[in-house]
């Protein structure tokens, strides 16, 4: 795996986790 691909995967995964957290607990945001 290339460094760019790894970074893209990490960023995408992070965004998915963040969106899930916002949807599950909107009162915190």
mmCIF entry with sequence, helices, sheets and N, C-alpha, C, O atoms, coordinates in Angstrom:
data_MODEL
# 
_entry.id   MODEL 
# 
_entity.id                         1 
_entity.type                       polymer 
_entity.pdbx_number_of_molecules   1 
# 
_entity_poly.entity_id                      1 
_entity_poly.type                           'polypeptide(L)' 
_entity_poly.nstd_linkage                   no 
_entity_poly.nstd_monomer                   no 
_entity_poly.pdbx_seq_one_letter_code       
;(UNK)(UNK)(UNK)(UNK)(UNK)(UNK)(UNK)(UNK)(UNK)(UNK)(UNK)(UNK)(UNK)(UNK)(UNK)(UNK)
(UNK)(UNK)(UNK)(UNK)(UNK)(UNK)(UNK)(UNK)(UNK)(UNK)(UNK)(UNK)(UNK)
;
_entity_poly.pdbx_seq_one_letter_code_can   XXXXXXXXXXXXXXXXXXXXXXXXXXXXX 
_entity_poly.pdbx_strand_id                 A 
# 
loop_
_entity_poly_seq.entity_id 
_entity_poly_seq.num 
_entity_poly_seq.mon_id 
_entity_poly_seq.hetero 
1 1  UNK n 
1 2  UNK n 
1 3  UNK n 
1 4  UNK n 
1 5  UNK n 
1 6  UNK n 
1 7  UNK n 
1 8  UNK n 
1 9  UNK n 
1 10 UNK n 
1 11 UNK n 
1 12 UNK n 
1 13 UNK n 
1 14 UNK n 
1 15 UNK n 
1 16 UNK n 
1 17 UNK n 
1 18 UNK n 
1 19 UNK n 
1 20 UNK n 
1 21 UNK n 
1 22 UNK n 
1 23 UNK n 
1 24 UNK n 
1 25 UNK n 
1 26 UNK n 
1 27 UNK n 
1 28 UNK n 
1 29 UNK n 
# 
_struct_asym.id          A 
_struct_asym.entity_id   1 
# 
loop_
_struct_conf.conf_type_id 
_struct_conf.id 
_struct_conf.pdbx_PDB_helix_id 
_struct_conf.beg_label_comp_id 
_struct_conf.beg_label_asym_id 
_struct_conf.beg_label_seq_id 
_struct_conf.pdbx_beg_PDB_ins_code 
_struct_conf.end_label_comp_id 
_struct_conf.end_label_asym_id 
_struct_conf.end_label_seq_id 
_struct_conf.pdbx_end_PDB_ins_code 
_struct_conf.beg_auth_comp_id 
_struct_conf.beg_auth_asym_id 
_struct_conf.beg_auth_seq_id 
_struct_conf.end_auth_comp_id 
_struct_conf.end_auth_asym_id 
_struct_conf.end_auth_seq_id 
_struct_conf.pdbx_PDB_helix_class 
_struct_conf.details 
_struct_conf.pdbx_PDB_helix_length 
HELX_P HELX_P1 AA1 UNK A 3  ? UNK A 24 ? UNK A 3  UNK A 24 1 ? 22 
HELX_P HELX_P2 AA2 UNK A 26 ? UNK A 28 ? UNK A 26 UNK A 28 5 ? 3  
# 
_struct_conf_type.id          HELX_P 
_struct_conf_type.criteria    ? 
_struct_conf_type.reference   ? 
# 
loop_
_atom_site.group_PDB 
_atom_site.id 
_atom_site.type_symbol 
_atom_site.label_atom_id 
_atom_site.label_alt_id 
_atom_site.label_comp_id 
_atom_site.label_asym_id 
_atom_site.label_entity_id 
_atom_site.label_seq_id 
_atom_site.pdbx_PDB_ins_code 
_atom_site.Cartn_x 
_atom_site.Cartn_y 
_atom_site.Cartn_z 
_atom_site.occupancy 
_atom_site.B_iso_or_equiv 
_atom_site.pdbx_formal_charge 
_atom_site.auth_seq_id 
_atom_site.auth_comp_id 
_atom_site.auth_asym_id 
_atom_site.auth_atom_id 
_atom_site.pdbx_PDB_model_num 
ATOM 1   N N  . UNK A 1 1  ? 0.847   -1.205 0.000  1.00 0.00 ? 1  UNK A N  1 
ATOM 2   C CA . UNK A 1 1  ? 0.000   0.000  0.000  1.00 0.00 ? 1  UNK A CA 1 
ATOM 3   C C  . UNK A 1 1  ? 0.879   1.251  0.000  1.00 0.00 ? 1  UNK A C  1 
ATOM 4   O O  . UNK A 1 1  ? 1.921   1.305  0.654  1.00 0.00 ? 1  UNK A O  1 
ATOM 5   N N  . UNK A 1 2  ? 0.430   2.240  -0.745 1.00 0.00 ? 2  UNK A N  1 
ATOM 6   C CA . UNK A 1 2  ? 1.180   3.495  -0.797 1.00 0.00 ? 2  UNK A CA 1 
ATOM 7   C C  . UNK A 1 2  ? 0.782   4.399  0.355  1.00 0.00 ? 2  UNK A C  1 
ATOM 8   O O  . UNK A 1 2  ? -0.272  4.216  0.963  1.00 0.00 ? 2  UNK A O  1 
ATOM 9   N N  . UNK A 1 3  ? 1.622   5.367  0.650  1.00 0.00 ? 3  UNK A N  1 
ATOM 10  C CA . UNK A 1 3  ? 1.341   6.294  1.747  1.00 0.00 ? 3  UNK A CA 1 
ATOM 11  C C  . UNK A 1 3  ? 0.067   7.080  1.479  1.00 0.00 ? 3  UNK A C  1 
ATOM 12  O O  . UNK A 1 3  ? -0.724  7.315  2.392  1.00 0.00 ? 3  UNK A O  1 
ATOM 13  N N  . UNK A 1 4  ? -0.135  7.492  0.217  1.00 0.00 ? 4  UNK A N  1 
ATOM 14  C CA . UNK A 1 4  ? -1.337  8.260  -0.124 1.00 0.00 ? 4  UNK A CA 1 
ATOM 15  C C  . UNK A 1 4  ? -2.603  7.431  0.103  1.00 0.00 ? 4  UNK A C  1 
ATOM 16  O O  . UNK A 1 4  ? -3.609  7.935  0.601  1.00 0.00 ? 4  UNK A O  1 
ATOM 17  N N  . UNK A 1 5  ? -2.535  6.153  -0.271 1.00 0.00 ? 5  UNK A N  1 
ATOM 18  C CA . UNK A 1 5  ? -3.703  5.290  -0.105 1.00 0.00 ? 5  UNK A CA 1 
ATOM 19  C C  . UNK A 1 5  ? -4.016  5.084  1.370  1.00 0.00 ? 5  UNK A C  1 
ATOM 20  O O  . UNK A 1 5  ? -5.180  5.082  1.770  1.00 0.00 ? 5  UNK A O  1 
ATOM 21  N N  . UNK A 1 6  ? -2.980  4.911  2.172  1.00 0.00 ? 6  UNK A N  1 
ATOM 22  C CA . UNK A 1 6  ? -3.169  4.729  3.615  1.00 0.00 ? 6  UNK A CA 1 
ATOM 23  C C  . UNK A 1 6  ? -3.796  5.984  4.227  1.00 0.00 ? 6  UNK A C  1 
ATOM 24  O O  . UNK A 1 6  ? -4.737  5.886  5.016  1.00 0.00 ? 6  UNK A O  1 
ATOM 25  N N  . UNK A 1 7  ? -3.284  7.146  3.872  1.00 0.00 ? 7  UNK A N  1 
ATOM 26  C CA . UNK A 1 7  ? -3.818  8.402  4.410  1.00 0.00 ? 7  UNK A CA 1 
ATOM 27  C C  . UNK A 1 7  ? -5.269  8.598  3.989  1.00 0.00 ? 7  UNK A C  1 
ATOM 28  O O  . UNK A 1 7  ? -6.097  9.029  4.792  1.00 0.00 ? 7  UNK A O  1 
ATOM 29  N N  . UNK A 1 8  ? -5.582  8.284  2.733  1.00 0.00 ? 8  UNK A N  1 
ATOM 30  C CA . UNK A 1 8  ? -6.956  8.427  2.242  1.00 0.00 ? 8  UNK A CA 1 
ATOM 31  C C  . UNK A 1 8  ? -7.895  7.504  3.022  1.00 0.00 ? 8  UNK A C  1 
ATOM 32  O O  . UNK A 1 8  ? -9.013  7.893  3.360  1.00 0.00 ? 8  UNK A O  1 
ATOM 33  N N  . UNK A 1 9  ? -7.440  6.290  3.304  1.00 0.00 ? 9  UNK A N  1 
ATOM 34  C CA . UNK A 1 9  ? -8.258  5.337  4.051  1.00 0.00 ? 9  UNK A CA 1 
ATOM 35  C C  . UNK A 1 9  ? -8.492  5.822  5.480  1.00 0.00 ? 9  UNK A C  1 
ATOM 36  O O  . UNK A 1 9  ? -9.601  5.715  6.003  1.00 0.00 ? 9  UNK A O  1 
ATOM 37  N N  . UNK A 1 10 ? -7.449  6.354  6.105  1.00 0.00 ? 10 UNK A N  1 
ATOM 38  C CA . UNK A 1 10 ? -7.562  6.846  7.481  1.00 0.00 ? 10 UNK A CA 1 
ATOM 39  C C  . UNK A 1 10 ? -8.526  8.028  7.544  1.00 0.00 ? 10 UNK A C  1 
ATOM 40  O O  . UNK A 1 10 ? -9.371  8.095  8.436  1.00 0.00 ? 10 UNK A O  1 
ATOM 41  N N  . UNK A 1 11 ? -8.401  8.951  6.608  1.00 0.00 ? 11 UNK A N  1 
ATOM 42  C CA . UNK A 1 11 ? -9.278  10.130 6.588  1.00 0.00 ? 11 UNK A CA 1 
ATOM 43  C C  . UNK A 1 11 ? -10.727 9.715  6.359  1.00 0.00 ? 11 UNK A C  1 
ATOM 44  O O  . UNK A 1 11 ? -11.629 10.218 7.027  1.00 0.00 ? 11 UNK A O  1 
ATOM 45  N N  . UNK A 1 12 ? -10.952 8.805  5.423  1.00 0.00 ? 12 UNK A N  1 
ATOM 46  C CA . UNK A 1 12 ? -12.316 8.350  5.138  1.00 0.00 ? 12 UNK A CA 1 
ATOM 47  C C  . UNK A 1 12 ? -12.915 7.653  6.354  1.00 0.00 ? 12 UNK A C  1 
ATOM 48  O O  . UNK A 1 12 ? -14.067 7.900  6.710  1.00 0.00 ? 12 UNK A O  1 
ATOM 49  N N  . UNK A 1 13 ? -12.135 6.784  6.990  1.00 0.00 ? 13 UNK A N  1 
ATOM 50  C CA . UNK A 1 13 ? -12.606 6.072  8.176  1.00 0.00 ? 13 UNK A CA 1 
ATOM 51  C C  . UNK A 1 13 ? -12.917 7.059  9.300  1.00 0.00 ? 13 UNK A C  1 
ATOM 52  O O  . UNK A 1 13 ? -13.919 6.916  10.002 1.00 0.00 ? 13 UNK A O  1 
ATOM 53  N N  . UNK A 1 14 ? -12.056 8.056  9.465  1.00 0.00 ? 14 UNK A N  1 
ATOM 54  C CA . UNK A 1 14 ? -12.266 9.070  10.494 1.00 0.00 ? 14 UNK A CA 1 
ATOM 55  C C  . UNK A 1 14 ? -13.551 9.844  10.264 1.00 0.00 ? 14 UNK A C  1 
ATOM 56  O O  . UNK A 1 14 ? -14.297 10.112 11.205 1.00 0.00 ? 14 UNK A O  1 
ATOM 57  N N  . UNK A 1 15 ? -13.811 10.202 9.019  1.00 0.00 ? 15 UNK A N  1 
ATOM 58  C CA . UNK A 1 15 ? -15.031 10.948 8.702  1.00 0.00 ? 15 UNK A CA 1 
ATOM 59  C C  . UNK A 1 15 ? -16.264 10.097 8.977  1.00 0.00 ? 15 UNK A C  1 
ATOM 60  O O  . UNK A 1 15 ? -17.261 10.606 9.488  1.00 0.00 ? 15 UNK A O  1 
ATOM 61  N N  . UNK A 1 16 ? -16.211 8.816  8.650  1.00 0.00 ? 16 UNK A N  1 
ATOM 62  C CA . UNK A 1 16 ? -17.348 7.929  8.899  1.00 0.00 ? 16 UNK A CA 1 
ATOM 63  C C  . UNK A 1 16 ? -17.621 7.814  10.394 1.00 0.00 ? 16 UNK A C  1 
ATOM 64  O O  . UNK A 1 16 ? -18.774 7.855  10.824 1.00 0.00 ? 16 UNK A O  1 
ATOM 65  N N  . UNK A 1 17 ? -16.559 7.671  11.186 1.00 0.00 ? 17 UNK A N  1 
ATOM 66  C CA . UNK A 1 17 ? -16.715 7.570  12.641 1.00 0.00 ? 17 UNK A CA 1 
ATOM 67  C C  . UNK A 1 17 ? -17.282 8.869  13.200 1.00 0.00 ? 17 UNK A C  1 
ATOM 68  O O  . UNK A 1 17 ? -18.159 8.844  14.063 1.00 0.00 ? 17 UNK A O  1 
ATOM 69  N N  . UNK A 1 18 ? -16.782 10.011 12.710 1.00 0.00 ? 18 UNK A N  1 
ATOM 70  C CA . UNK A 1 18 ? -17.249 11.314 13.188 1.00 0.00 ? 18 UNK A CA 1 
ATOM 71  C C  . UNK A 1 18 ? -18.726 11.510 12.864 1.00 0.00 ? 18 UNK A C  1 
ATOM 72  O O  . UNK A 1 18 ? -19.498 11.947 13.717 1.00 0.00 ? 18 UNK A O  1 
ATOM 73  N N  . UNK A 1 19 ? -19.121 11.187 11.633 1.00 0.00 ? 19 UNK A N  1 
ATOM 74  C CA . UNK A 1 19 ? -20.525 11.344 11.239 1.00 0.00 ? 19 UNK A CA 1 
ATOM 75  C C  . UNK A 1 19 ? -21.422 10.431 12.058 1.00 0.00 ? 19 UNK A C  1 
ATOM 76  O O  . UNK A 1 19 ? -22.520 10.828 12.448 1.00 0.00 ? 19 UNK A O  1 
ATOM 77  N N  . UNK A 1 20 ? -20.964 9.209  12.324 1.00 0.00 ? 20 UNK A N  1 
ATOM 78  C CA . UNK A 1 20 ? -21.758 8.282  13.137 1.00 0.00 ? 20 UNK A CA 1 
ATOM 79  C C  . UNK A 1 20 ? -21.943 8.826  14.547 1.00 0.00 ? 20 UNK A C  1 
ATOM 80  O O  . UNK A 1 20 ? -23.032 8.737  15.114 1.00 0.00 ? 20 UNK A O  1 
ATOM 81  N N  . UNK A 1 21 ? -20.874 9.393  15.113 1.00 0.00 ? 21 UNK A N  1 
ATOM 82  C CA . UNK A 1 21 ? -20.947 9.951  16.462 1.00 0.00 ? 21 UNK A CA 1 
ATOM 83  C C  . UNK A 1 21 ? -21.917 11.128 16.494 1.00 0.00 ? 21 UNK A C  1 
ATOM 84  O O  . UNK A 1 21 ? -22.687 11.273 17.443 1.00 0.00 ? 21 UNK A O  1 
ATOM 85  N N  . UNK A 1 22 ? -21.882 11.966 15.464 1.00 0.00 ? 22 UNK A N  1 
ATOM 86  C CA . UNK A 1 22 ? -22.785 13.126 15.403 1.00 0.00 ? 22 UNK A CA 1 
ATOM 87  C C  . UNK A 1 22 ? -24.234 12.666 15.306 1.00 0.00 ? 22 UNK A C  1 
ATOM 88  O O  . UNK A 1 22 ? -25.112 13.236 15.955 1.00 0.00 ? 22 UNK A O  1 
ATOM 89  N N  . UNK A 1 23 ? -24.488 11.643 14.502 1.00 0.00 ? 23 UNK A N  1 
ATOM 90  C CA . UNK A 1 23 ? -25.857 11.156 14.331 1.00 0.00 ? 23 UNK A CA 1 
ATOM 91  C C  . UNK A 1 23 ? -26.365 10.471 15.594 1.00 0.00 ? 23 UNK A C  1 
ATOM 92  O O  . UNK A 1 23 ? -27.542 10.596 15.932 1.00 0.00 ? 23 UNK A O  1 
ATOM 93  N N  . UNK A 1 24 ? -25.499 9.754  16.291 1.00 0.00 ? 24 UNK A N  1 
ATOM 94  C CA . UNK A 1 24 ? -25.917 9.037  17.495 1.00 0.00 ? 24 UNK A CA 1 
ATOM 95  C C  . UNK A 1 24 ? -26.083 9.966  18.689 1.00 0.00 ? 24 UNK A C  1 
ATOM 96  O O  . UNK A 1 24 ? -26.976 9.773  19.514 1.00 0.00 ? 24 UNK A O  1 
ATOM 97  N N  . UNK A 1 25 ? -25.209 10.987 18.780 1.00 0.00 ? 25 UNK A N  1 
ATOM 98  C CA . UNK A 1 25 ? -25.282 11.902 19.921 1.00 0.00 ? 25 UNK A CA 1 
ATOM 99  C C  . UNK A 1 25 ? -25.210 13.356 19.461 1.00 0.00 ? 25 UNK A C  1 
ATOM 100 O O  . UNK A 1 25 ? -24.204 14.030 19.686 1.00 0.00 ? 25 UNK A O  1 
ATOM 101 N N  . UNK A 1 26 ? -26.280 13.844 18.815 1.00 0.00 ? 26 UNK A N  1 
ATOM 102 C CA . UNK A 1 26 ? -26.286 15.216 18.286 1.00 0.00 ? 26 UNK A CA 1 
ATOM 103 C C  . UNK A 1 26 ? -26.256 16.277 19.381 1.00 0.00 ? 26 UNK A C  1 
ATOM 104 O O  . UNK A 1 26 ? -25.854 17.413 19.128 1.00 0.00 ? 26 UNK A O  1 
ATOM 105 N N  . UNK A 1 27 ? -26.676 15.923 20.592 1.00 0.00 ? 27 UNK A N  1 
ATOM 106 C CA . UNK A 1 27 ? -26.711 16.914 21.670 1.00 0.00 ? 27 UNK A CA 1 
ATOM 107 C C  . UNK A 1 27 ? -25.312 17.365 22.077 1.00 0.00 ? 27 UNK A C  1 
ATOM 108 O O  . UNK A 1 27 ? -25.148 18.453 22.628 1.00 0.00 ? 27 UNK A O  1 
ATOM 109 N N  . UNK A 1 28 ? -24.300 16.533 21.810 1.00 0.00 ? 28 UNK A N  1 
ATOM 110 C CA . UNK A 1 28 ? -22.931 16.907 22.172 1.00 0.00 ? 28 UNK A CA 1 
ATOM 111 C C  . UNK A 1 28 ? -22.352 17.905 21.184 1.00 0.00 ? 28 UNK A C  1 
ATOM 112 O O  . UNK A 1 28 ? -21.374 18.584 21.494 1.00 0.00 ? 28 UNK A O  1 
ATOM 113 N N  . UNK A 1 29 ? -22.945 18.005 19.990 1.00 0.00 ? 29 UNK A N  1 
ATOM 114 C CA . UNK A 1 29 ? -22.443 18.923 18.977 1.00 0.00 ? 29 UNK A CA 1 
ATOM 115 C C  . UNK A 1 29 ? -23.456 20.011 18.793 1.00 0.00 ? 29 UNK A C  1 
ATOM 116 O O  . UNK A 1 29 ? -23.253 20.914 17.981 1.00 0.00 ? 29 UNK A O  1 
# 
